[in-house]
Amino acid sequence: MTKSRLRALLLGTASGIALLTGCTTTETTSTNGTFPGNYTVVAYKPKDPSAVRVKVSLENAMIYVMEGDRPLLVTPCTIGVPGKSTPTGAYHVLDKEKDKRSASYGFWVKGGQIIVGESTRAPGSGYHYVGYPMPYWVEFKPEYGFHAGAVWPVPRSHGCIHVHPNVAPKFFALVHSGTPVTISRSLPEDATIGKNVARPKDYTWKDPVASLLISGPSSHSFTGPQEPALANQ
């Protein structure tokens, strides 16, 4: 399994600044580089954290974090492929884990050797397995969750919902255990606040070097946003 194949399995799957319903989106102008690029959106502090709820549109591949009618975060996402689709329904946040790693795909490490592979297929004796980074994990159903990853313009995941690494810390900060999560085929917000949201263009960029991806907390594997996670409005 090649490194690009691993990223396709795990991570799924223009220029300027656009203003949309009070949210700012910044998008990279480069066409190649090391993932992630500088794509980001603004997320706002809730007035009442207990009133926060998450809505996901599968057809628009969009996440809406709302406080009543007030959008706190509107951001594109990647959803599951046919046969491994993202489930629809009403859920709640079950668990949050900032530094989660994949239990299925990752790297086999032996000294200075790093081999991409599946957790059930060791390349030989003396190797230990390190899962691919899935930071800012927010579980809404057993084995299903939101986590940082490349946001492709087409379904690309195994059922999880991928949030751009520069946005995932903001989403993580907005939700808590018990936060309602509704996943639908489509939502009314698709025609309003989700209609013209700029989408990331860095989904085909190469991963950081493997030595970085296996080292330390998984949340350190990708460069994160430089601004505070949540802004005042």
KEVODO-628607 format. One record per residue (C-alpha): residue in one letter; x, y, z. Coordinates in steps of 0.2 Angstrom, whole numbers, plus 2048, in hexadecimal, padded with zeros to 3 digits. Last residue first. Example, Ala and Ser with C-alpha at 12.3 -4.5 7.8 and 13.67 -1.06 7.14 Angstrom:
<sites>
SITE vonu  px  py  pz
SITE    S 844 7FB 824
SITE    A 83E 7EA 827
</sites>
This chain:
<sites>
SITE vonu  px  py  pz
SITE    Q 7A2 8C0 858
SITE    N 7B0 8B9 862
SITE    A 7BC 8AD 85A
SITE    L 7BF 89A 85E
SITE    A 7CE 890 85A
SITE    P 7DA 89F 85C
SITE    E 7E5 8A3 84D
SITE    Q 7F4 898 847
SITE    P 7E9 88A 840
SITE    G 7F1 879 841
SITE    T 800 871 838
SITE    F 7FD 85E 836
SITE    S 805 850 840
SITE    H 804 85A 851
SITE    S 7F3 854 854
SITE    S 7F9 842 853
SITE    P 803 844 863
SITE    G 815 840 861
SITE    S 81E 839 851
SITE    I 816 82D 845
SITE    L 810 83A 838
SITE    L 820 844 83A
SITE    S 82B 835 835
SITE    A 81F 832 827
SITE    V 823 843 81E
SITE    P 814 84E 81D
SITE    D 807 848 811
SITE    K 807 84D 7FF
SITE    W 7FA 859 7F8
SITE    T 7EA 852 7EF
SITE    Y 7DE 859 7FC
SITE    D 7E5 86A 7FB
SITE    K 7D7 873 7F3
SITE    P 7CC 876 802
SITE    R 7BA 87C 7FE
SITE    A 7B3 88D 7FE
SITE    V 7A1 88F 805
SITE    N 795 895 7F8
SITE    K 785 88C 7FD
SITE    G 787 887 80F
SITE    I 780 896 817
SITE    T 770 896 80C
SITE    A 76B 888 801
SITE    D 775 87A 80A
SITE    E 76E 882 81B
SITE    P 75D 879 817
SITE    L 766 868 819
SITE    S 76A 859 80E
SITE    R 76D 847 810
SITE    S 76D 849 823
SITE    I 779 847 831
SITE    T 773 84F 842
SITE    V 77F 850 850
SITE    P 77A 856 862
SITE    T 788 85B 86E
SITE    G 788 84E 87C
SITE    S 79A 84E 87F
SITE    H 7A1 85F 879
SITE    V 7A2 868 868
SITE    L 7A9 879 864
SITE    A 7BB 876 868
SITE    F 7BC 867 85D
SITE    F 7B5 870 84F
SITE    K 7C2 87E 851
SITE    P 7D0 871 852
SITE    A 7C9 868 842
SITE    V 7CA 878 838
SITE    N 7DC 879 833
SITE    P 7DD 866 832
SITE    H 7CE 866 825
SITE    V 7BF 85C 82C
SITE    H 7BD 84A 827
SITE    I 7AC 841 82B
SITE    C 7AE 82F 82E
SITE    G 7A6 822 823
SITE    H 7B5 81A 81B
SITE    S 7BA 82A 813
SITE    R 7BA 831 801
SITE    P 7AA 838 7FC
SITE    V 7AE 846 7EF
SITE    P 7B5 858 7F0
SITE    W 7C2 852 7FC
SITE    V 7C6 858 80D
SITE    A 7D6 852 813
SITE    G 7D6 84C 825
SITE    A 7D2 851 837
SITE    H 7C5 847 840
SITE    F 7B2 845 841
SITE    G 7AC 835 847
SITE    Y 7A5 823 844
SITE    E 7AC 814 84D
SITE    P 79E 814 85A
SITE    K 793 823 855
SITE    F 796 836 858
SITE    E 7A9 835 85B
SITE    V 7B2 845 85A
SITE    W 7C5 842 855
SITE    Y 7D0 851 855
SITE    P 7DE 848 84E
SITE    M 7DD 839 842
SITE    P 7F0 835 840
SITE    Y 7F4 825 837
SITE    G 7F7 817 844
SITE    V 808 812 84A
SITE    Y 80C 7FF 849
SITE    H 81C 7F7 850
SITE    Y 828 7ED 845
SITE    G 834 7E0 84C
SITE    S 82E 7D1 841
SITE    G 827 7D4 830
SITE    P 81C 7DF 825
SITE    A 80E 7DF 832
SITE    R 7FD 7DD 82A
SITE    T 7EF 7E0 836
SITE    S 7F3 7F2 839
SITE    E 7F3 7F6 827
SITE    G 802 7FD 81E
SITE    V 80E 80B 81B
SITE    I 820 806 81F
SITE    I 82C 811 82A
SITE    Q 83E 80A 82C
SITE    G 849 814 837
SITE    G 848 808 845
SITE    K 839 7FD 841
SITE    V 828 806 83E
SITE    W 819 7FF 836
SITE    F 80E 80E 831
SITE    G 7FB 812 830
SITE    Y 7EB 80A 82C
SITE    S 7DE 801 838
SITE    A 7DF 807 849
SITE    S 7E0 819 843
SITE    R 7E7 826 84F
SITE    K 7DF 831 85C
SITE    D 7E7 841 863
SITE    K 7D9 84D 868
SITE    E 7CD 840 86D
SITE    K 7BB 845 86F
SITE    D 7AD 838 874
SITE    L 79A 835 872
SITE    V 794 845 869
SITE    H 782 842 866
SITE    Y 778 83A 858
SITE    A 769 83D 84C
SITE    G 76A 834 83C
SITE    T 774 831 82C
SITE    P 782 825 82B
SITE    T 792 82A 821
SITE    S 794 81D 813
SITE    K 79F 80E 812
SITE    G 796 806 804
SITE    P 796 816 7FA
SITE    V 7A5 821 800
SITE    G 7A4 82A 811
SITE    I 7A4 83D 813
SITE    T 7B1 84B 811
SITE    C 7AE 85B 819
SITE    P 7AA 86E 815
SITE    T 7A9 87B 823
SITE    V 79C 886 82B
SITE    L 7A0 88A 83D
SITE    L 796 894 84A
SITE    P 787 897 840
SITE    R 779 8A0 84A
SITE    D 768 899 847
SITE    G 768 890 858
SITE    E 77B 88E 85C
SITE    M 780 885 84C
SITE    V 78F 87B 846
SITE    Y 78B 877 834
SITE    I 796 86A 82B
SITE    M 795 868 818
SITE    A 797 85A 80B
SITE    N 789 862 801
SITE    E 780 852 7FE
SITE    L 785 84B 80F
SITE    S 77F 85A 819
SITE    V 785 85A 82B
SITE    K 77D 863 83A
SITE    V 786 866 84B
SITE    R 77E 86E 85A
SITE    V 783 87B 866
SITE    A 776 880 873
SITE    S 780 879 882
SITE    P 78F 885 87D
SITE    D 784 894 880
SITE    K 78C 8A4 879
SITE    P 795 899 86D
SITE    K 7A7 89F 867
SITE    Y 7A8 8A1 855
SITE    A 7B2 897 848
SITE    V 7BB 89F 839
SITE    V 7C0 895 82A
SITE    T 7D0 88D 825
SITE    Y 7DA 888 815
SITE    N 7ED 88B 817
SITE    G 7F3 87B 80F
SITE    P 7F4 86A 818
SITE    F 7FC 861 811
SITE    T 80D 864 809
SITE    G 80D 86D 7F8
SITE    N 803 86E 7E8
SITE    T 7F6 879 7E0
SITE    S 7FA 889 7EA
SITE    T 7EC 897 7EC
SITE    T 7E8 892 7FD
SITE    E 7D7 896 804
SITE    T 7D1 8A1 812
SITE    T 7BE 8A0 818
SITE    T 7B7 8AD 823
SITE    C 7A6 8AA 82B
SITE    G 799 8B9 82D
SITE    T 78C 8B1 822
SITE    L 799 8AE 815
SITE    L 7A8 8B9 811
SITE    A 7B5 8B1 805
SITE    I 7C7 8B4 806
SITE    G 7D2 8B0 7F7
SITE    S 7D7 8A1 7EC
SITE    A 7D3 895 7E1
SITE    T 7C4 83E 7FC
SITE    G 7C8 837 80B
SITE    L 7D6 839 817
SITE    L 7D8 827 81C
SITE    L 7D6 81C 80D
SITE    A 7DD 829 801
SITE    R 7EB 82D 80D
SITE    L 7F0 81B 80E
SITE    R 7F0 81A 7FB
SITE    S 7FB 829 7FA
SITE    K 807 820 806
SITE    T 807 811 7FB
SITE    M 800 800 800
</sites>
